Amino acid sequence: MTSTTTQAPPAPPATANVTGAHVFAAALKRHGVEVIFGQSIPSALFLVAPEYGIRQIGYRTENAGAAMADAYARVSHKVPVVTAQNGPAATLLVPGLAEAYKASIPIVAIVQDVHRRQTDKNAFQELDHLELFRGCAKWIKRITEVDRIDDYVDMAFAAAATGRPGPAVLIAPIDLFADTPRADRTQRVASLGTFPLERCVADPAAIEAAAELIAGAKAPIVIAGGGVHVSDAADAVAALQEAASLPIATTAMGKGSVDERHPLSVGIVGYFMGTRGRTRHLRPLVTEADVVVLVGNRTNQNGTDSWSLYPEGAKYIHIDIDGQEIGRNYEAAVRLVGDARLTLEALTRALRSRDLSARHAARPALESRIAEGLRGWEADMAKAVEMDKVPVRPERLMRDLDSVLTPDAIVVADASYSSIWVANFLIARKPGMRFVTPRGLAGLGWGLPFALGAKAARPDSPVFCLVGDGGFAHVWSELETARRMKLPVVVAVLNNQILGYQKHAEKVLFDDYSDVCDFEAVDHAAIARACGCDGVRIENPADFKPALVEALRSSRTTVIDVVTDQRAYPPVTMFEANRRLDY
């Protein structure tokens, strides 16, 4: 099955002086590209792009630009384009493309290269870009002829959006943009700019076997990963849940796959199920499962609590578009290689033809068990966290944020603690609600550019971003981007003057920490105001919610700098009851 569509090609420019830049822009427009994340280069492309209705979103740094493109893709389901100059600028794309590569997010990167006649002559900033991107892209090619631009652009989009999505890198020599194409070249019409580009369903016989296994299970559980969002399969997960009365848990990247207020929603399972963890008391639902259905789930270290959470004696049904992920860490009794949405829909149909009376009969007790576990979490919170404490506790901020969230809100977090606070303490309010976190490689500095990319994708939705002061320092400059490009977002900075995860992990492992874990005091609200944005400093927890509500109503980017308790750490299991953190 295919979702490929066709449309009339963009009209050629009014001048007869058509160049490679025009061919490039027309090809991108044909694939539905409306914005390009770039910093002027390739200049020839950006100078003609407005003729095709393509807007440039000018980042300050290439690593931030790649992150913007990543989040844009996650929210819009359109294949984004990011550009960079050859050499040092291109190298700064690597971290963002690596995150997208691990998280299965499609991006087309166009990297300007040196003049074709200067190749391998040590031209200014010349570099072997084919080797540079080999470890962080699924497809890398160099165009050498202006009349092949359409061919290679189409190949890049197809590579990015088919199968397991990921980055595709197109290397384009600078003189190619000024070259003159043949006047009689073929006008293409294919549009390949959305994903999944094609959908395929798993083997019907395997689907029947999976349905039989689930129908006969005594304690099944579904654990949905980020592949659910890539496939746009949240509604299919919800249908499966209702059809067979199945409990649904998610990974951090899978958060939002289900409405977490649903009585059969377990919440996020993984490495933060310690004290104060929302799913701490529900851990046995995973460890005691006899059938585990994994959907778009990489079974990585954090999602499995260092591979200690998922039961050894269970039978695994694994749905994934990438057959190499199936059985990577847990041997699958049934391999369902295919698109998550189509395969879940087929599995649900197969289940409806079976006797599910035992599953439905077990539902009331299962719902009660989940509700009791969540009440246990609430009791833990009441004992463990003083919500009115100064410096501010992050749990208080998350409680206040959760009280004003709407289903159409987009919540973005940086890596490290920020992702865990968001994943553990906010509630998804509908299937498909977007919580955008960098969990492919989980590098610091993604929060603010992720927020800008999400806002570019969905300008009418409120976008809230949670960052730590360590990660925010990577990308302060993009506040000016938010202002200049008119992408208003709300950023809350957990200002505890430390690299939180690093300091606490070193304390746990060594009962000591390196001196670079501590920062000097920084006023992030003042930085925001210096960039022409709004900045508010919060030292009393009661002041946060009013500032948040006002910021969400504003049409300007706002930074809420919250002085937080540096001893506050999320419910990471390796930190559980460790006295070394009582410093």
C-alpha positions in Angstrom: 0.0 0.0 0.0 1.2 3.5 -0.7 0.5 7.0 0.3 2.5 8.6 -2.5 0.5 11.5 -4.1 1.0 13.5 -7.2 0.5 17.2 -7.9 1.2 19.6 -10.6 4.8 20.9 -10.6 5.4 24.4 -9.4 5.3 27.0 -12.2 8.8 27.9 -13.5 10.2 31.4 -12.7 9.2 34.3 -14.9 12.7 34.5 -16.2 14.3 32.4 -18.8 17.5 32.2 -16.7 16.6 29.0 -14.9 19.4 27.6 -12.8 20.1 24.6 -10.7 18.9 26.6 -7.7 15.5 26.9 -9.4 15.4 23.2 -10.1 16.2 22.5 -6.5 13.6 24.8 -5.1 10.9 23.4 -7.5 11.8 19.9 -6.5 11.5 20.7 -2.8 8.2 22.4 -3.3 6.9 19.4 -5.2 7.6 17.3 -2.1 5.5 19.7 0.0 8.4 21.6 1.6 7.1 24.8 3.1 10.1 25.7 5.3 13.8 25.1 5.1 15.9 25.3 8.3 19.1 27.0 7.1 21.5 29.9 7.7 21.7 31.5 4.2 23.7 28.8 2.6 23.3 27.5 -0.1 22.6 31.2 -0.8 21.5 30.7 -4.4 18.8 28.3 -3.2 17.5 30.6 -0.5 17.4 33.6 -2.9 15.0 31.8 -5.2 13.1 29.8 -2.6 10.5 32.6 -2.0 9.4 32.3 -5.6 8.2 28.8 -4.7 6.6 29.8 -1.5 9.3 28.3 0.7 10.3 30.1 3.9 13.7 30.0 5.4 13.9 29.6 9.2 17.3 30.9 10.0 18.9 29.1 12.9 22.0 30.5 14.7 23.9 27.2 14.9 23.7 24.2 12.6 23.3 21.7 15.5 20.2 23.6 16.6 18.9 23.7 13.0 19.1 20.0 12.8 17.1 19.7 16.0 14.5 22.1 14.7 14.1 19.9 11.7 13.8 16.8 13.8 11.0 18.2 15.9 9.2 19.6 12.9 9.1 16.1 11.4 7.8 14.5 14.6 4.9 17.0 14.9 4.0 17.5 11.3 4.7 14.1 9.7 6.3 16.0 6.8 9.9 15.3 5.8 11.9 18.5 6.8 14.9 20.0 5.0 17.9 21.5 6.8 20.9 22.9 5.0 24.5 23.7 5.9 27.7 24.9 4.3 30.6 22.5 3.7 33.2 21.9 6.3 32.7 23.1 9.9 29.1 23.9 9.4 28.4 20.5 8.1 30.1 18.9 11.0 27.6 20.6 13.3 24.8 18.8 11.7 26.1 15.5 12.9 24.7 15.5 16.5 21.1 16.4 15.3 21.2 13.8 12.5 22.5 11.2 14.8 19.6 11.8 17.2 17.1 11.5 14.3 18.9 8.4 13.0 18.5 6.6 16.3 15.0 7.8 16.8 13.9 6.9 13.3 13.0 10.5 12.2 13.3 11.4 8.5 15.3 14.5 7.6 16.7 15.6 4.2 19.9 17.5 4.8 21.3 19.5 1.8 25.0 20.3 2.3 26.8 22.7 0.0 30.1 21.4 -1.2 33.1 23.0 -2.9 33.1 23.8 -6.6 33.3 20.7 -8.7 36.5 21.8 -10.4 38.1 22.3 -6.9 37.4 18.9 -5.6 40.3 17.3 -3.8 42.5 20.4 -4.1 42.2 21.5 -0.5 39.7 24.2 -1.3 38.4 26.4 1.5 36.7 24.2 4.1 36.8 21.1 1.9 35.9 17.9 3.7 34.9 14.3 2.8 31.3 14.7 3.7 30.4 11.2 2.5 32.6 9.8 5.3 31.4 12.5 7.8 27.8 11.4 7.7 28.2 7.7 7.3 27.4 6.9 10.9 24.4 9.2 11.3 22.5 8.9 8.0 20.8 6.0 6.2 21.5 7.5 2.7 24.3 9.8 1.5 24.9 10.9 -2.1 26.7 13.6 -4.0 25.1 15.3 -7.1 27.5 16.0 -9.9 25.1 17.0 -12.8 22.5 19.8 -12.8 20.2 17.6 -14.9 20.2 14.9 -12.2 19.0 17.2 -9.4 15.4 16.0 -9.6 16.6 12.4 -9.6 18.7 12.8 -6.4 16.2 15.0 -4.6 13.5 12.3 -5.2 15.9 9.6 -4.0 16.7 11.5 -0.8 13.1 11.9 0.1 12.3 8.3 -0.7 15.2 7.2 1.4 14.3 9.3 4.4 10.6 8.4 4.4 10.5 4.7 3.4 11.0 1.7 5.7 12.5 2.7 8.9 12.7 6.5 8.5 15.9 8.4 9.0 18.2 11.2 7.7 19.2 11.4 4.1 22.1 13.7 3.1 22.5 15.3 -0.3 25.9 16.8 -1.1 25.6 19.6 -3.6 28.6 21.4 -5.1 28.2 25.2 -5.0 28.5 25.7 -8.7 25.7 23.3 -9.3 23.2 25.9 -8.1 24.3 28.3 -10.8 24.5 25.8 -13.6 22.0 25.8 -16.5 19.8 22.7 -16.9 18.5 21.4 -20.2 15.3 23.2 -21.3 13.7 20.0 -22.4 14.2 18.2 -19.1 11.3 16.0 -17.9 8.9 17.7 -15.4 8.4 15.3 -12.5 5.1 15.3 -10.5 5.7 12.8 -7.6 5.4 14.1 -4.1 7.3 12.1 -1.5 7.4 14.5 1.4 5.2 12.8 4.1 5.9 9.7 6.2 5.4 6.8 6.4 5.7 7.1 2.6 4.6 3.5 2.1 2.9 1.2 4.6 3.2 -2.6 4.6 1.5 -5.0 6.9 3.0 -8.0 8.7 2.6 -11.6 7.5 -1.1 -12.5 7.9 -0.2 -15.9 9.3 2.0 -14.3 11.9 -0.8 -11.9 12.8 -3.1 -14.9 13.4 -0.5 -16.5 15.6 -0.1 -13.3 17.6 -3.9 -13.0 18.1 -4.0 -16.6 19.4 -1.2 -15.9 21.8 -2.9 -12.8 23.2 -6.3 -14.4 23.4 -4.9 -17.2 25.5 -2.7 -15.1 27.8 -3.3 -14.7 31.5 -1.3 -11.6 32.1 -0.5 -9.8 28.8 0.8 -6.2 28.5 1.5 -3.9 25.5 4.6 -1.6 25.7 4.4 1.0 23.0 7.5 2.8 21.9 8.3 5.8 19.7 7.5 3.9 16.6 3.8 4.4 17.4 4.2 8.1 16.8 6.4 7.7 13.7 3.6 5.5 12.2 0.8 7.7 13.5 -0.6 4.7 15.1 -2.0 6.0 18.4 -5.6 5.4 17.5 -4.8 1.9 16.4 -3.2 1.3 19.9 -6.3 2.6 21.5 -8.5 0.3 19.4 -6.4 -2.7 20.3 -6.6 -1.8 24.0 -10.4 -1.7 23.9 -10.8 -4.8 21.7 -8.9 -7.1 24.0 -9.0 -5.2 27.4 -5.2 -4.9 27.3 -3.1 -2.8 29.7 -0.9 -0.4 27.7 2.4 0.9 29.0 4.8 3.1 27.0 8.4 4.0 26.8 9.5 7.7 27.2 9.4 8.2 23.4 6.1 6.4 23.2 4.4 8.7 25.8 1.2 10.0 24.3 0.5 6.7 22.5 -2.5 6.4 24.7 -4.7 8.6 26.9 -3.0 8.1 30.3 -6.3 8.8 32.1 -7.7 5.6 30.6 -8.3 3.0 33.3 -6.1 0.5 31.4 -3.3 2.9 30.9 -0.2 1.9 32.9 2.0 4.9 32.1 5.7 5.0 31.3 7.8 2.0 32.3 11.6 1.9 32.3 14.5 3.2 34.4 12.6 5.8 36.4 10.2 3.6 38.4 11.8 4.3 41.8 10.3 6.2 44.7 8.1 9.0 43.4 7.9 7.2 40.1 4.3 7.2 38.8 4.4 3.6 37.8 6.6 2.3 40.7 3.7 0.2 42.2 2.8 -1.1 38.7 6.1 -2.7 38.0 4.7 -6.2 38.5 2.4 -5.7 35.6 5.5 -5.9 33.5 7.7 -8.3 35.4 4.9 -10.8 35.9 3.5 -10.7 32.3 3.3 -13.9 30.4 2.9 -12.2 27.0 4.5 -8.9 26.1 3.5 -7.0 22.9 6.2 -4.6 21.9 5.2 -1.9 19.3 7.9 0.2 17.7 10.0 -0.4 20.8 13.9 -0.6 20.5 14.1 -2.4 23.9 17.0 0.0 24.7 18.8 0.3 28.1 16.7 3.1 29.6 13.4 1.7 28.4 14.1 -1.7 30.0 15.8 -0.4 33.1 19.1 -1.9 31.9 17.3 -4.9 30.6 16.2 -5.9 34.1 12.5 -5.0 33.8 11.1 -7.2 31.0 10.4 -10.8 32.2 12.7 -13.6 31.0 10.0 -16.2 30.9 7.4 -14.3 28.8 6.6 -14.8 25.2 7.2 -11.7 23.1 5.2 -10.4 20.1 7.3 -7.7 18.5 5.9 -5.2 15.9 8.4 -3.1 14.1 9.1 -1.8 10.6 12.8 -2.8 11.0 13.2 -6.6 11.3 16.6 -6.1 12.8 15.1 -4.6 15.9 12.8 -7.6 16.4 14.6 -10.1 18.7 17.6 -7.8 19.3 17.3 -8.1 23.1 14.3 -10.4 23.6 13.7 -13.3 21.4 10.3 -13.0 19.7 7.8 -15.8 19.7 6.0 -13.9 16.9 7.8 -11.5 14.6 5.5 -8.9 13.0 7.6 -7.0 10.6 5.5 -4.1 9.2 4.1 -0.7 9.7 2.8 -0.3 13.2 -0.6 1.2 12.3 -1.5 -1.3 9.6 -0.2 -4.2 11.6 -2.1 -3.2 14.8 -5.3 -2.8 12.8 -4.9 -6.2 11.4 -4.1 -7.7 14.8 -7.2 -6.0 16.3 -9.4 -7.5 13.5 -7.9 -11.0 14.1 -8.5 -10.7 17.9 -12.2 -9.7 17.4 -12.8 -13.1 15.7 -11.6 -14.9 18.8 -13.1 -15.7 22.2 -11.9 -12.8 24.4 -14.3 -13.4 27.2 -11.4 -14.3 29.6 -9.7 -11.0 28.7 -12.8 -9.0 29.3 -13.6 -10.8 32.5 -10.2 -9.9 33.9 -10.6 -6.2 33.0 -12.4 -5.0 36.2 -9.6 -6.5 38.5 -6.9 -5.1 36.2 -8.4 -1.6 36.2 -8.6 -1.7 40.0 -5.0 -2.8 40.2 -3.8 0.0 38.1 -5.9 2.6 40.0 -4.6 1.2 43.3 -1.0 1.5 42.0 -1.6 5.1 41.0 -3.1 5.9 44.4 0.0 4.5 45.9 2.1 6.9 43.9 0.0 9.8 45.1 0.6 8.7 48.7 4.3 8.4 48.1 4.4 11.9 46.6 2.5 13.3 49.6 5.1 11.8 52.0 8.3 12.4 49.9 7.9 15.9 48.4 7.1 19.2 50.2 5.4 21.0 47.3 5.8 24.5 48.9 9.5 24.1 49.5 12.1 26.8 48.6 14.2 26.4 46.5 11.4 25.1 44.2 10.9 21.4 43.7 10.5 20.4 40.0 7.6 18.1 41.0 5.6 21.3 42.0 6.3 22.8 38.6 5.1 19.7 36.8 1.9 19.6 39.0 1.1 23.2 38.1 1.9 22.7 34.4 -0.2 19.6 34.3 -3.2 21.5 35.7 -3.2 23.9 32.7 -2.2 21.5 29.9 -4.7 21.0 27.1 -4.8 18.0 24.7 -3.6 20.2 21.8 -0.5 21.4 23.8 2.9 20.3 22.7 5.4 19.6 25.5 9.1 19.5 24.7 11.9 18.7 27.0 15.7 18.6 26.8 17.6 15.4 27.5 18.6 14.3 31.0 16.4 15.1 34.0 14.1 17.4 32.0 12.9 14.5 29.9 12.2 12.4 33.0 10.3 15.1 34.8 8.1 15.5 31.8 7.6 11.8 31.1 6.9 10.9 34.7 4.9 13.8 36.0 2.7 15.0 33.1 -0.4 13.2 31.9 -1.1 12.5 28.2 -4.7 13.6 27.6 -5.5 11.9 24.3 -4.0 9.2 22.0 -1.4 10.9 19.9 -0.7 13.9 22.2 2.9 15.0 21.5 5.6 15.0 24.1 8.8 15.6 22.1 12.0 14.5 23.9 15.4 13.6 22.5 15.7 9.9 23.5 17.5 8.6 20.4 20.9 9.6 21.7 19.7 11.9 24.5 22.2 14.7 24.0 21.9 18.0 25.9 20.9 21.2 24.1 17.9 19.9 22.1 15.1 21.5 24.2 14.8 25.0 22.8 15.4 24.2 19.1 13.0 21.2 19.5 10.4 23.7 20.7 11.0 26.1 17.7 10.7 23.2 15.3 7.5 22.1 16.9 6.1 25.6 16.8 7.0 25.9 13.1 5.1 22.7 12.4 2.0 23.6 14.4 1.9 27.4 14.9 -1.6 27.4 16.4 -0.7 25.0 19.3 0.9 26.2 22.5 4.4 24.9 22.9 6.0 24.5 26.4 9.6 23.5 26.8 11.4 22.3 29.9 15.2 22.6 30.1 17.9 22.5 32.7 20.4 25.3 33.0 23.2 23.0 31.7 21.4 22.1 28.5 20.0 25.6 28.0 23.5 27.0 27.9 24.1 25.2 24.7 21.5 27.1 22.8 20.8 30.5 24.4 21.4 32.1 21.0 18.3 30.5 19.6 16.2 32.9 21.7 17.0 35.5 19.1 15.9 33.0 16.4 12.5 32.6 18.2 12.0 36.3 18.2 13.2 37.0 14.6 11.3 34.1 13.1 8.2 34.8 15.1 8.0 31.4 16.8 6.7 32.1 20.3 7.3 29.4 22.8 7.4 29.1 26.6 10.7 27.9 28.1 11.0 27.0 31.8 14.6 26.7 33.0 15.3 24.5 36.0 18.0 26.7 37.4 19.8 24.6 40.1 23.4 25.7 39.1 24.5 22.1 38.5 24.7 19.4 35.9 22.1 17.5 37.8 22.3 14.0 36.3 26.1 14.1 36.1 26.6 15.3 39.7 24.1 12.9 41.2 25.4 9.9 39.2 29.0 10.7 40.3 27.8 10.9 43.9 26.1 7.5 43.6 29.0 5.8 41.9 32.0 7.4 43.6 30.6 9.3 46.6 32.3 12.4 45.0 31.9 14.6 42.0 34.0 16.5 39.6 34.1 20.3 40.1 32.7 21.1 36.6 29.3 19.8 37.8 28.8 23.1 39.6 28.0 26.4 37.8 28.2 30.0 38.7 24.8 31.8 39.1 23.2 32.8 35.8 20.0 35.0 35.4 18.3 33.3 32.4 15.4 35.7 32.5 17.9 38.6 32.0 19.3 36.7 29.0 15.9 36.4 27.5 15.2 40.1 27.9 18.5 40.9 26.4 17.4 38.9 23.3 14.2 40.9 23.1 12.1 38.1 24.6 10.2 38.1 27.9 12.0 36.8 31.0 10.6 36.1 34.5 12.6 34.8 37.5 10.8 32.6 40.0 12.0 31.9 43.5 8.7 31.2 45.2 6.8 28.1 43.9 3.4 30.0 44.2 4.6 32.4 41.6 5.2 29.8 38.8 1.6 29.0 37.8 0.5 32.6 37.3 3.7 33.3 35.2 3.1 30.2 33.2 -0.5 31.0 32.4 0.4 34.6 31.4 3.3 33.2 29.2 1.0 30.7 27.4 -1.4 33.5 26.6 1.4 35.7 25.2 2.4 36.0 21.6 6.0 36.4 22.6 8.7 33.9 23.6 9.0 33.8 27.4 11.7 32.3 29.5 10.7 31.4 33.1 13.8 31.0 35.1 13.0 28.9 38.2 15.5 28.6 41.0 15.2 24.9 41.9 16.5 22.6 44.6 19.8 21.0 43.4 19.1 18.0 45.6 15.9 17.2 43.7 16.3 14.3 41.4 13.8 12.2 39.4 12.8 8.6 40.4 15.8 7.0 38.6 16.1 3.4 39.9 19.9 3.5 40.3 19.4 6.4 42.7 16.9 4.5 44.9 17.4 5.0 48.6 21.0 6.0 48.1 22.3 7.9 51.1 25.1 9.5 49.1 22.5 11.8 47.6 21.6 13.2 51.0 24.3 15.8 50.8 
